[in-house]
Amino acid sequence: MALYGVGLNVAVERIILDLKLHIAKSNQASLKNLQRIFEKADSNGNHKLSLKEFEKALANFGFFPKVVDLQALLKHYDTNGDGQIDYDEFIVAVR
């Protein structure tokens, strides 16, 4: 299992699997629902999710990771490296 550094070693694959299980249980994986969740979590309207906004979005699936796990997820899915999750990155994370 690969480890991911965000100050502490975190097993990203385990966190991703846990996230996917929560999403599957929530029955909210349709694109329409995902768009609604993203827009609702994007409280400042900049079309990107900060760490706190990403946490809010994941809570819609009943997923409440520890802060270090949340940071690891954000870093993993933030493919453009801007420190936030845009809509395309969000869709990759939750689908």
C-alpha positions as CSV (number, residue, x, y, z in Angstrom):
1,M,0.0,0.0,0.0
2,A,1.4,3.3,-1.0
3,L,1.9,6.0,1.6
4,Y,1.1,9.7,1.0
5,G,2.9,12.5,2.9
6,V,1.0,15.5,4.1
7,G,2.9,15.8,7.3
8,L,2.1,12.2,8.3
9,N,2.1,9.1,6.3
10,V,-1.4,8.3,5.0
11,A,-2.5,5.2,3.1
12,V,-4.4,7.0,0.2
13,E,-5.7,3.8,-1.4
14,R,-7.5,2.9,1.9
15,I,-9.1,6.3,2.1
16,I,-10.1,6.3,-1.5
17,L,-11.7,2.9,-1.1
18,D,-13.6,4.1,2.0
19,L,-14.8,7.2,0.1
20,K,-16.0,5.0,-2.8
21,L,-17.9,2.7,-0.5
22,H,-19.6,5.7,1.1
23,I,-20.5,7.1,-2.3
24,A,-22.0,3.8,-3.4
25,K,-24.1,3.5,-0.3
26,S,-25.4,7.1,-0.7
27,N,-27.0,6.5,-4.1
28,Q,-26.1,10.1,-5.1
29,A,-23.6,9.3,-7.9
30,S,-25.6,10.6,-10.8
31,L,-24.0,13.6,-12.6
32,K,-27.0,15.8,-11.7
33,N,-26.6,15.0,-8.0
34,L,-22.9,15.4,-8.1
35,Q,-23.2,18.8,-9.7
36,R,-25.7,19.9,-7.1
37,I,-23.4,18.7,-4.3
38,F,-20.5,20.5,-5.8
39,E,-22.4,23.8,-6.3
40,K,-23.8,23.6,-2.8
41,A,-20.4,23.0,-1.2
42,D,-18.8,25.8,-3.3
43,S,-19.9,28.5,-0.8
44,N,-17.8,31.3,-2.2
45,G,-18.9,30.6,-5.8
46,N,-15.3,30.4,-7.3
47,H,-16.1,27.0,-9.0
48,K,-13.4,25.3,-6.8
49,L,-13.6,23.6,-3.5
50,S,-11.2,24.6,-0.7
51,L,-10.3,22.0,1.9
52,K,-13.3,23.0,4.1
53,E,-15.7,23.0,1.0
54,F,-14.4,19.6,-0.1
55,E,-15.1,18.3,3.4
56,K,-18.6,19.7,3.2
57,A,-19.1,18.0,-0.2
58,L,-17.9,14.6,1.1
59,A,-20.2,14.9,4.1
60,N,-23.1,14.6,1.6
61,F,-22.0,11.0,1.2
62,G,-21.8,10.4,4.9
63,F,-18.0,10.5,4.6
64,F,-16.2,12.3,7.5
65,P,-12.5,11.7,7.2
66,K,-9.9,12.8,9.6
67,V,-8.2,16.1,8.7
68,V,-5.0,14.4,7.6
69,D,-7.0,11.9,5.4
70,L,-8.9,14.8,3.9
71,Q,-5.7,16.7,3.1
72,A,-4.3,13.5,1.5
73,L,-7.5,13.2,-0.7
74,L,-7.3,16.8,-1.8
75,K,-3.7,16.5,-2.6
76,H,-4.3,13.3,-4.5
77,Y,-7.2,14.6,-6.6
78,D,-5.8,18.1,-7.1
79,T,-4.2,17.3,-10.5
80,N,-3.5,20.9,-11.5
81,G,-1.8,21.6,-8.1
82,D,-3.7,24.8,-7.2
83,G,-4.6,23.5,-3.8
84,Q,-8.3,23.3,-4.5
85,I,-10.7,20.8,-6.2
86,D,-12.3,22.1,-9.4
87,Y,-15.5,20.4,-10.8
88,D,-13.6,18.1,-13.2
89,E,-11.3,16.9,-10.3
90,F,-14.3,16.5,-8.1
91,I,-16.0,14.2,-10.7
92,V,-12.9,12.1,-10.9
93,A,-12.8,11.8,-7.1
94,V,-16.4,10.7,-6.7
95,R,-17.1,8.6,-9.8
